[in-house]
Amino acid sequence: MHEHKPSDTGTDPRFWEHAIASGQVEKWRRRSQIKRFRWRLIIGISLGIKRLLDIVGSLFALLLFSPIFLITALAIKLDDGGPIFFKQIRVGEGGQLFSILKFRSMVLNADQIKDSLSEQNQHAEGVTFKMKADPRITRPGRWIRRLSIDEFPQFVNVLTGEMSLVGPRPPVPKEVAL
């Protein structure tokens, strides 16, 4: 006859009969529900704290960098009279599309010119586009990009909840498709 061993507990019908009869299964179910509730609570609190930090951090950055915003806006407007900001559709969390906000550092028809420059792409796989001495970049655009000032308006995207201070860079839909 086969004796009951601790390793047989999951497959031995007598174990389950005893567990059900003694109320053990119900206790395990309650413990599991409590653990699940605690886990969801911790995740919810963590996400709330992260959102609060995003709001406070983006407000602080917007206030701190406001003089740089003004100088940059003036430089862009005085250079060619075009719009100060550039909006681009990006893919956010859960596949949601949103408009990312940046300071414009390129000429107005940069997308049309990009097609004619595709053979000069330094990224061999072609998913993203990068080239040295890009002719589409404006005079103020050179220093705006060098100092990463073009990214500063994204604090508005963080404030509105479309982006977060910490996380991956939202890709353009074409990059997601590739």
Backbone as numpy.savetxt, mean C-alpha at the origin, in Angstrom:
# Nx Ny Nz CAx CAy CAz Cx Cy Cz
-5.11 -58.04 21.30 -5.95 -56.85 21.30 -5.07 -55.60 21.30
-5.52 -54.60 20.67 -4.78 -53.35 20.53 -5.07 -52.45 21.72
-4.01 -51.98 22.38 -4.19 -51.08 23.52 -4.25 -49.64 23.04
-4.96 -48.82 23.80 -5.09 -47.40 23.47 -3.77 -46.69 23.79
-3.22 -45.97 22.80 -2.00 -45.18 22.98 -2.36 -43.72 22.77
-1.64 -42.81 23.42 -1.94 -41.38 23.26 -1.92 -40.91 21.80
-1.07 -41.52 20.96 -0.99 -41.09 19.57 -2.21 -41.51 18.77
-3.03 -42.42 19.30 -4.21 -42.90 18.60 -5.46 -42.05 18.88
-5.34 -41.03 19.70 -6.52 -40.30 20.16 -7.38 -39.75 19.03
-6.79 -39.26 17.95 -7.58 -38.69 16.88 -8.32 -39.72 16.05
-7.85 -40.95 16.03 -8.46 -41.96 15.18 -9.26 -43.00 15.96
-9.09 -43.04 17.26 -9.78 -44.03 18.10 -11.21 -43.56 18.38
-12.23 -44.30 17.91 -13.62 -43.90 18.14 -13.98 -43.82 19.61
-13.33 -44.63 20.44 -13.63 -44.59 21.89 -13.23 -43.26 22.49
-12.14 -42.69 21.99 -11.70 -41.39 22.49 -12.78 -40.35 22.24
-13.31 -40.31 21.02 -14.32 -39.31 20.66 -15.63 -39.55 21.38
-15.99 -40.80 21.56 -17.22 -41.12 22.32 -17.12 -40.59 23.74
-15.97 -40.81 24.36 -15.74 -40.33 25.73 -15.72 -38.79 25.77
-15.04 -38.19 24.78 -14.94 -36.73 24.75 -16.31 -36.08 24.59
-17.14 -36.64 23.74 -18.49 -36.09 23.52 -19.34 -36.29 24.77
-19.29 -37.49 25.34 -20.11 -37.81 26.52 -19.72 -36.96 27.72
-18.46 -36.67 27.88 -18.01 -35.91 29.05 -18.09 -34.39 28.85
-18.48 -33.93 27.67 -18.60 -32.50 27.42 -17.30 -31.83 27.00
-16.26 -32.61 26.76 -14.96 -32.06 26.37 -15.04 -31.33 25.02
-15.77 -31.89 24.08 -15.84 -31.29 22.75 -16.45 -29.89 22.84
-17.49 -29.73 23.65 -18.12 -28.41 23.82 -17.14 -27.42 24.46
-16.35 -27.89 25.43 -15.34 -27.03 26.07 -14.30 -26.59 25.04
-13.86 -27.54 24.19 -12.87 -27.21 23.16 -13.45 -26.19 22.18
-14.73 -26.35 21.82 -15.39 -25.43 20.89 -15.46 -24.03 21.48
-15.82 -23.94 22.78 -15.89 -22.63 23.44 -14.51 -21.98 23.50
-13.50 -22.77 23.86 -12.14 -22.23 23.90 -11.72 -21.71 22.54
-12.05 -22.46 21.50 -11.71 -22.06 20.14 -12.42 -20.76 19.77
-13.67 -20.62 20.15 -14.42 -19.40 19.86 -13.83 -18.21 20.61
-13.44 -18.42 21.85 -12.82 -17.35 22.65 -11.50 -16.93 22.02
-10.69 -17.91 21.61 -9.40 -17.59 20.97 -9.63 -16.80 19.68
-10.61 -17.22 18.88 -10.93 -16.53 17.64 -11.37 -15.09 17.91
-12.22 -14.92 18.94 -12.68 -13.58 19.30 -11.51 -12.70 19.73
-10.62 -13.26 20.58 -9.46 -12.48 21.03 -8.57 -12.10 19.84
-8.37 -13.04 18.92 -7.53 -12.78 17.75 -8.13 -11.65 16.91
-9.44 -11.71 16.65 -10.10 -10.66 15.87 -10.03 -9.32 16.59
-10.16 -9.32 17.90 -10.08 -8.09 18.68 -8.68 -7.47 18.58
-7.65 -8.30 18.71 -6.27 -7.82 18.63 -5.99 -7.26 17.24
-6.43 -7.96 16.20 -6.23 -7.48 14.83 -6.96 -6.16 14.63
-8.20 -6.07 15.10 -8.98 -4.84 14.96 -8.33 -3.67 15.67
-7.85 -3.89 16.88 -7.18 -2.83 17.63 -5.89 -2.42 16.92
-5.13 -3.40 16.43 -3.88 -3.11 15.73 -4.13 -2.27 14.48
-5.16 -2.63 13.71 -5.48 -1.86 12.51 -5.95 -0.45 12.87
-6.69 -0.33 13.98 -7.13 1.00 14.44 -5.96 1.88 14.84
-4.99 1.29 15.54 -3.79 2.04 15.94 -2.99 2.45 14.71
-2.86 1.52 13.76 -2.13 1.83 12.52 -2.80 2.99 11.79
-4.12 2.97 11.70 -4.85 4.05 11.02 -4.66 5.38 11.76
-4.71 5.33 13.09 -4.49 6.54 13.89 -3.09 7.11 13.63
-2.09 6.24 13.58 -0.72 6.68 13.30 -0.62 7.27 11.89
-1.34 6.67 10.93 -1.36 7.21 9.57 -1.93 8.63 9.56
-3.03 8.83 10.27 -3.67 10.16 10.30 -2.77 11.18 10.96
-2.26 10.85 12.14 -1.40 11.79 12.88 -0.11 12.05 12.10
0.49 11.00 11.57 1.75 11.15 10.82 1.58 11.97 9.56
0.50 11.73 8.82 0.30 12.49 7.58 -0.04 13.95 7.86
-0.84 14.20 8.90 -1.13 15.60 9.26 0.14 16.33 9.67
0.96 15.68 10.47 2.23 16.26 10.91 3.12 16.56 9.70
3.23 15.60 8.78 4.08 15.78 7.59 3.55 16.91 6.71
2.23 16.96 6.51 1.65 18.03 5.69 1.94 19.41 6.28
1.84 19.52 7.60 2.15 20.80 8.25 3.65 21.12 8.17
4.47 20.13 8.46 5.92 20.31 8.47 6.45 20.70 7.09
5.94 20.04 6.06 6.45 20.27 4.71 5.68 21.32 3.93
4.74 22.01 4.55 3.92 22.99 3.82 4.77 24.08 3.14
5.86 24.58 3.75 6.68 25.57 3.02 7.29 24.96 1.74
7.71 23.71 1.81 8.27 23.04 0.63 7.18 22.86 -0.42
5.96 22.56 0.03 4.83 22.44 -0.90 4.64 23.74 -1.68
4.66 24.86 -0.97 4.44 26.15 -1.62 5.54 26.48 -2.63
6.77 26.28 -2.25 7.91 26.56 -3.14 7.84 25.67 -4.38
7.55 24.39 -4.16 7.47 23.44 -5.27 6.33 23.79 -6.21
5.18 24.13 -5.66 4.02 24.50 -6.48 4.33 25.73 -7.33
4.98 26.71 -6.73 5.36 27.91 -7.48 6.34 27.58 -8.60
7.34 26.76 -8.31 8.34 26.40 -9.32 7.70 25.68 -10.50
6.77 24.77 -10.23 6.09 24.03 -11.30 5.24 24.98 -12.14
4.48 25.83 -11.47 3.57 26.75 -12.16 4.35 27.76 -13.01
5.45 28.30 -12.46 6.25 29.28 -13.19 7.01 28.67 -14.36
7.32 27.38 -14.30 8.09 26.73 -15.35 7.31 26.63 -16.66
6.09 26.09 -16.60 5.34 25.92 -17.85 3.85 26.27 -17.74
3.43 26.74 -16.57 2.05 27.16 -16.40 1.03 26.03 -16.31
1.50 24.80 -16.39 0.60 23.65 -16.34 0.15 23.32 -14.93
-0.60 22.24 -14.78 -1.07 21.85 -13.45 0.08 21.50 -12.51
-0.14 21.74 -11.24 0.88 21.49 -10.22 0.95 20.01 -9.87
-0.21 19.39 -9.84 -0.27 17.99 -9.43 -0.49 17.05 -10.60
-0.02 15.85 -10.42 -0.20 14.77 -11.38 -0.99 13.68 -10.66
-2.06 13.22 -11.28 -2.86 12.14 -10.69 -2.71 10.91 -11.57
-2.55 9.77 -10.91 -2.40 8.52 -11.63 -3.21 7.44 -10.92
-3.88 6.62 -11.69 -4.66 5.52 -11.11 -3.70 4.44 -10.62
-3.89 4.02 -9.39 -3.09 2.96 -8.78 -4.01 1.90 -8.21
-3.45 0.73 -7.94 -4.21 -0.37 -7.36 -3.84 -0.45 -5.88
-4.85 -0.27 -5.02 -4.63 -0.30 -3.58 -5.01 -1.64 -2.98
-5.18 -1.63 -1.69 -5.52 -2.84 -0.94 -6.82 -3.45 -1.46
-6.82 -4.75 -1.62 -8.01 -5.44 -2.09 -8.35 -5.17 -3.55
-7.38 -4.64 -4.32 -7.62 -4.37 -5.73 -8.39 -3.10 -6.01
-8.60 -2.27 -4.96 -9.34 -1.01 -5.14 -8.50 -0.01 -5.94
-9.11 0.61 -6.93 -8.43 1.64 -7.71 -8.60 3.00 -7.04
-7.53 3.81 -7.06 -7.60 5.16 -6.51 -6.61 6.04 -7.25
-6.77 7.34 -7.14 -5.87 8.30 -7.78 -4.78 8.70 -6.80
-3.55 8.39 -7.16 -2.40 8.79 -6.34 -2.05 10.22 -6.74
-1.66 11.01 -5.78 -1.36 12.42 -6.00 0.15 12.64 -5.90
0.71 13.33 -6.90 2.14 13.64 -6.92 2.33 15.05 -7.46
3.48 15.65 -7.13 3.84 16.89 -7.80 4.24 16.52 -9.23
3.80 17.30 -10.19 4.12 17.02 -11.59 5.59 17.36 -11.83
6.34 16.39 -12.33 7.75 16.60 -12.61 8.07 16.38 -14.09
7.06 16.11 -14.88 7.25 15.86 -16.31 6.42 16.82 -17.15
6.74 16.86 -18.42 5.97 17.68 -19.36 4.54 17.16 -19.44
3.64 17.98 -19.96 2.21 17.63 -19.97 1.88 16.39 -20.80
2.55 16.15 -21.90 2.25 15.00 -22.75 3.24 13.84 -22.55
3.68 13.63 -21.33 4.71 12.64 -21.02 4.30 11.22 -21.40
3.03 10.88 -21.25 2.58 9.52 -21.59 2.70 9.24 -23.08
2.38 10.23 -23.92 2.49 10.04 -25.36 3.96 9.89 -25.77
4.83 10.69 -25.17 6.26 10.63 -25.48 6.86 9.30 -25.01
6.36 8.76 -23.90 6.88 7.50 -23.34 6.81 6.37 -24.36
5.74 6.31 -25.12 5.59 5.24 -26.12 6.73 5.26 -27.13
7.18 6.44 -27.51 8.27 6.53 -28.49 9.65 6.25 -27.86
9.71 6.23 -26.53 10.99 5.98 -25.84 11.09 4.55 -25.29
10.10 3.71 -25.57 10.04 2.38 -24.94 11.28 1.53 -25.20
11.95 1.70 -26.34 13.15 0.89 -26.62 14.33 1.30 -25.74
14.26 2.44 -25.08 15.34 2.90 -24.20 15.10 2.54 -22.73
14.07 1.74 -22.46 13.72 1.33 -21.09 14.88 0.55 -20.47
15.34 0.98 -19.30 16.45 0.32 -18.61 15.99 -0.90 -17.83
14.69 -1.06 -17.63 14.15 -2.25 -16.96 13.83 -3.27 -18.04
14.70 -4.27 -18.15 14.63 -5.24 -19.24 13.29 -5.97 -19.35
12.68 -6.30 -18.21 11.43 -7.07 -18.24 10.26 -6.24 -18.75
10.39 -4.92 -18.76 9.37 -4.06 -19.33 8.15 -3.82 -18.47
8.13 -4.31 -17.25 6.97 -4.09 -16.39 6.91 -2.64 -15.96
8.06 -2.08 -15.58 8.14 -0.67 -15.22 9.03 0.05 -16.23
8.96 1.38 -16.27 9.75 2.16 -17.22 10.72 3.04 -16.46
12.00 2.98 -16.86 13.03 3.80 -16.23 14.10 4.08 -17.29
14.50 5.34 -17.38 15.61 5.67 -18.27 16.41 6.84 -17.71
17.71 6.79 -17.94 18.59 7.85 -17.51 18.40 9.06 -18.42
18.46 10.25 -17.88 18.31 11.49 -18.64 17.01 11.49 -19.44
15.91 11.19 -18.78 14.59 11.15 -19.41 14.24 12.55 -19.93
14.01 12.72 -21.23 13.74 14.05 -21.79 12.37 14.61 -21.38
11.53 13.82 -20.78 10.21 14.26 -20.38 10.21 15.04 -19.07
11.32 14.98 -18.32 11.40 15.63 -17.01 11.65 17.13 -17.18
10.88 17.95 -16.46 11.00 19.41 -16.54 12.21 19.87 -15.71
12.56 21.17 -15.85 13.67 21.72 -15.06 13.42 21.59 -13.56
12.29 22.07 -13.05 12.07 21.86 -11.61 11.87 20.38 -11.27
11.43 19.62 -12.26 11.21 18.18 -12.04 12.48 17.44 -11.67
13.62 17.92 -12.16 14.90 17.26 -11.84 15.18 17.30 -10.33
15.06 18.49 -9.74 15.34 18.56 -8.30 14.17 18.02 -7.48
12.96 18.13 -8.00 11.80 17.56 -7.30 11.99 16.05 -7.15
12.44 15.39 -8.22 12.66 13.94 -8.17 13.90 13.58 -7.36
14.97 14.34 -7.54 16.21 14.04 -6.82 15.98 14.07 -5.32
15.16 15.01 -4.85 14.87 15.15 -3.42 13.61 14.39 -3.00
12.99 13.67 -3.93 11.75 12.90 -3.70 10.58 13.76 -3.24
10.61 15.02 -3.59 9.53 15.93 -3.22 8.26 15.59 -3.98
8.40 14.96 -5.16 7.22 14.61 -5.94 6.28 13.67 -5.18
6.81 12.96 -4.20 6.02 12.00 -3.42 5.25 12.67 -2.26
5.62 13.87 -1.87 5.02 14.52 -0.68 3.49 14.61 -0.71
2.88 14.92 -1.85 1.40 15.01 -1.85 0.70 13.69 -1.49
1.44 12.60 -1.51 0.83 11.32 -1.16 0.43 11.27 0.32
0.91 12.22 1.10 0.44 12.30 2.49 -1.06 12.58 2.52
-1.57 13.22 1.48 -3.02 13.44 1.36 -3.71 12.08 1.14
-3.11 11.22 0.29 -3.66 9.87 0.08 -3.65 9.06 1.38
-2.63 9.26 2.19 -2.55 8.57 3.49 -3.65 9.10 4.41
-3.81 10.40 4.43 -4.83 11.02 5.28 -6.23 10.54 4.93
-6.51 10.37 3.64 -7.84 9.92 3.21 -8.02 8.41 3.33
-6.96 7.68 3.69 -7.07 6.24 3.90 -6.84 5.39 2.66
-6.44 6.02 1.56 -6.18 5.27 0.33 -4.81 4.58 0.36
-3.90 5.14 1.17 -2.56 4.58 1.32 -2.23 4.56 2.81
-1.11 3.95 3.13 -0.63 3.93 4.50 0.82 4.38 4.52
1.27 4.89 5.68 2.67 5.31 5.80 3.61 4.13 5.64
3.17 2.95 6.09 3.98 1.74 6.00 3.23 0.74 5.13
3.89 0.26 4.12 3.26 -0.72 3.24 3.89 -0.67 1.86
3.46 -1.56 1.00 4.04 -1.59 -0.35 3.58 -0.41 -1.19
4.39 -0.07 -2.17 4.05 1.02 -3.09 2.92 0.52 -3.99
1.83 1.26 -4.08 0.72 0.81 -4.93 1.12 0.82 -6.41
0.95 -0.30 -7.10 1.33 -0.36 -8.51 0.25 0.22 -9.43
0.63 0.52 -10.66 -0.34 0.93 -11.67 -1.03 -0.33 -12.19
-2.25 -0.21 -12.69 -2.98 -1.41 -13.16 -2.21 -2.24 -14.19
-1.44 -1.57 -15.08 -0.67 -2.31 -16.10 0.36 -3.23 -15.45
1.03 -2.74 -14.39 2.01 -3.57 -13.68 1.34 -4.77 -13.03
0.16 -4.58 -12.49 -0.58 -5.68 -11.86 -0.93 -6.72 -12.92
-1.36 -6.26 -14.09 -1.73 -7.17 -15.18 -0.55 -8.00 -15.65
0.65 -7.37 -15.66 1.85 -8.10 -16.11 2.39 -8.99 -15.02
